[in-house]
C-alpha cells in the first residue's frame, strides 16, 4: 500500500465508516447543498455522485448498442468517474489553479468517494468553483453528443467562473449598492504617477474593451491606451487584462513609483491570492511586470469616479 493510500485511509476513515446511525456521506451532502452555486449545479453534482447521469456505461445496461468510448477522449469506457476525474480535459482543469489536484486524487475510486475527498480538502470558495466546472463539463459533454462540438478547457473554465461571478452579484445584498459612494479623482502625491484602468464586457459579446490613462504628480497627462481584446469570458478577466496592459506600458516607459487604481475588487483580490485564481496565467504576467519595475507598485481599489 502506498503512502498516499495510508494517509487517505487515516483522513477519510472516520468519514466513510459504515454506521447504522446515518449516511457515511453526510458530510459531502452538507457541503454540497450549502455551497453558494445555482440550484441546477447542486442537482447535477448530486446526480453524478449517485451515478444517475446517462453516461455510456449506464446506457449499456439499458439496451444501448453503440460504442461505449468517451465522447471527448475516446477512452474505452465512458463512466461517471472517467467523465469527471480522468478525462484529459478534466485533468487539465483540476490540476491547475485554483484546485491543484494531483493525479493521486484522480486514481480509480468511485466518484462519490472522490467528491468527499476533495470536499474535505478544498476551501469552500474553491469547492464551489469545482462544482461549477463539473456542471460545465457535463454541459460540454451534452454539446459534444447532440451538436458535435465541444469547448477547450480554458473556455470552459472562463465561462463557468463568469457565471459564478454573475450569480454572486445577483445575490449580493442591496444595501451594498446603497452604500456605494462616488469619489473624486485625485492626482498622485510626491513623485508617484497614477495609472487608472478599466474594462468593459458584455456576456453577449465575445470580446472585451480595455483602457487606461497615466497621469503625473499634478494630474498632467503622461500616456494612455485603449483597444479591444478577443475571446474574453468575464468582466473580471477583462479588468485583469486592463491591469496587465497598463503595467506593460509602465514598464516600457520605465516609470517608477506607480499607483494603479481599479474599480474591480475581485481582480485585486485575485492578484493578492494568485494561487487561488482561475486566471492565474494573467496574474503571473502582472506579477512579472511588477517585478520589472525598478521601484514599488501600489494597487488600489476605487469606487465610481467623477
N, C-alpha and C positions, 0 to 999 in steps of 0.2 A: 504494500500500500504506500502511495506517495505521500510526501509531507503535506501536499495540498489537501488530499482527501482526509488525512488525520485532522488537520486544522478545521476542515469543513465539518467533520463529524462533531468536533468539540463545540463549534459555534452553533450549529443547527440541531444538535441532538435533542436539546430541550424543547425546541420549537416543533420538530417533526415527530416527537414521541407520540405514539398512538395512545389515546386515552378515551375511556368511555365517558369522560366528563365533558367532552366537546370536540370541535373540529381542530385538528392539528395545524390547519392553515388559517386559523382565525386571525393571526397577526397580519398575514397577507391581505385578507379581506378588509381588515380595519384600515390598513394603509392605502389600499386601492380606493375604497369608497370615500375616504376623507381627502384624497388628493384633489386639488382645485383644477380640474380639467372638464371639458364639455361632457355631458351625460353619455353621448354616443361613444366616447372614448372609454368610459368606465365599462359600458356594456360589451364593447368589442374585446377588451382585455379580459374581462371575466369569462366570456365565451371561449376565448383562446385558452385560458387556464383550465377550463372544463373540457377541452378538446371537442368543442361543439361547432367549430368553423369547418366549412366543407372543403378541406384540403383533399388532395387526390388519394391519400392512403385511406381516408374515411369513405370517400366515394366508391372505392373498390369493394367495400363491404355492402354497398347498396346497389350493386349491379353495374357500376361504371366499367366500361370495357376499353377505355383509351389508355394511353401511356401514363404511367404513374410518376414520370420525371418532373422535376421542379420547372415551373414555367420560366424562371428567371436565370437559373444557372445550370439547368439540365442535370442536376443531381439525380441519382437513380430513383429515389423515393421522396416524394413531397409530403412531409408530415409537419405538424404544428411546431415541433422542436426545431426542425430544419428551417422553416419559413421565418421564424423569429429569433433564432440564435446561431444558425450555422451557414445560412445562405451568404454568398460572397458580399452582397450589398449590405447585409446586416453586420457582418464582421467589420466592414469598413466604417460603418456608422458608430457602432458601440465600442470600438477600440479607440476612437478619437475623443476629443474633448466634447462635452464635459463629463463623459461617462468613464473613459479609461478602463473599460472592462477587458481584462486579459483573456487570452484564449483558454486559460484554465477555467474561466467562468462560462465557457461555451462548449464544454465537453458533453458527452452523451448522458443526459438525465432528462426526466420528464419536465416539460415546460413549466408546469406549476411549481416544481421544486426550484427550478432556475429563477422563477419570478420571486419567490420568497427570499432567496439568497440575495438577489440584487436589491430587493425592497429593504432588507436589513442593512445592506452595505451603503446604499446611496442616500444622500441627504434629501429631504422632502422636495426641495425645489428642483433637484436634478432628477429625482424619480418621476416627477410629473412630466418632465421633458421626455423621459424614456417611454412613458405611456403614450404621449402624443406621437412619437415615432413608430410605436407598434401599430397604432391606428393607421398612420400614413403608409406603413409597409403593407398592411392588408388592403388598403385602398389602391395602392400601386399594383398589387397582385391582381386585383379585380380588373384594373385597366389593362393589364397585360393579357388577361384572359378574354375580355369582351371587346376591347378596342385595339388589341395587338400593339400596344405601346406601353412603355414604362419609362420612369424618370431615373436619372442617376442619383447617387447618394446625396450629393451636395444640394441638389434641387429639393429632394425630399426633406432634408433637414431644415433648409431655409423656410420652406412652405409650412412645415409643422410648427416651427418656432414663431413664425409670423402669426399663425392662427392662435397660438397660445397667448402671445402678447396682446392681440386684439381681444381675446376672451377676458383676460385680466383687466384690460382697460374698461371693457363694458361693465364689469362687476365692481369697479372702483367706487368708493363712497362719493356721493355728490358734494359733500362738504369740502372735499379736496379741491373741487373746482371753484367753490365759493371763496376759498381762502387764497386763490391764485391772484397774486398782486403783481401788476406790471412794474417794471423797473426802467429807469432812465439810464441810457448808456453813459459810461464814464471812461475817460481815457486812462491808460495805464500810468502808474506813478513811477517816479525815478527814471531809471534807464531801461525800463521794460517796454516791449512792444506788445500790442494786444491783437490776437487773431480771433475773430468771430466767425464761426462756421455754422452752416445749417444745411439741411437736406429736405427734399420733398419727395413723397412717394404715395401713389395711389394703388390699391390692390388690383384695380382693373388694368393697370399698365404693367409692362414687363421691364420697365426701366425706372431709374430714379434720377433726380436732378440735385446737384450739389453746388455750393458756392461758399465763398469766404472772402474776408477782407482783413488786411493787416494795416493797423494804424500805429503811429508812433506815440511818444510820451504825451504830446499835446493834442492828439487826435488827428494829426496830419496823415494824409494818405501815403501808404508805402507800396502796397501791391494788392492784387485781387485775382480771383479765379472763379469760373462758373462754367459748368458743362454737364451733359447727361452721361449716365453710366448704364450700360445694358445689363440685363439678366439680374435685376435686383428682386428680392423677395420680401423685404420688410422695411419699415421705417427705421428700425434700429440699425440694420445693415447699411442703409444709405447714410445715416448720421456718422457711423464709424468710418465709412469711406470718405466723408467730408473732412473728418479729423485727420485721417491719413493723408489726404491730398494737401491739406493746409500745412501739415508738418513737413511733407516733402518740399513744399515751396519754401518754408522757413529754412530748411537745410540747404537748399540750392542757393538761397540768398545769404547764407552764412550769418543768420540772425542770432542774437544772444538774448537771454532773459525774456523768454516768450511766455505769455499768458494766453491760453486757449479757452474761449468761452463757448459752451454748447448748451442747448436747452433740452437735451435728451439725457435724463437721469439714468435710463437703462444702459446707454452706451458708456457713460462714465463709470458706472458700477462694473460693467464687464471688463473695462480696461484695468480697474483696480483688482479684479479677481480673474485674471486671464485664464487660469486653468479650468474654469467652470463655464466658459462661453462657447456657444455653438459657432461663433465667428472668430475662433482662436487664430486662424491664419491672418485675418486682417489686423487683429490686435498685436500679433507678433511683428507685423510690419510697422505698426505705430510705435511699439517699444523700441524697435531697431532704429527708427528715425529719431526717437527721443535720445537714444544713446549717441547719435551722431552730432547732436547739438553740443557745443562746447561748454555750455552752462546749463543751469536748471530750467525745468519746464513746469508750469503750473496749469493744471486742468481744472476748470471751474464750471459749476452748473449755474445757469441763469434762467429766470422765467422770461416771459414775453417782454421784449424790449421796445420802448417807444423811441 
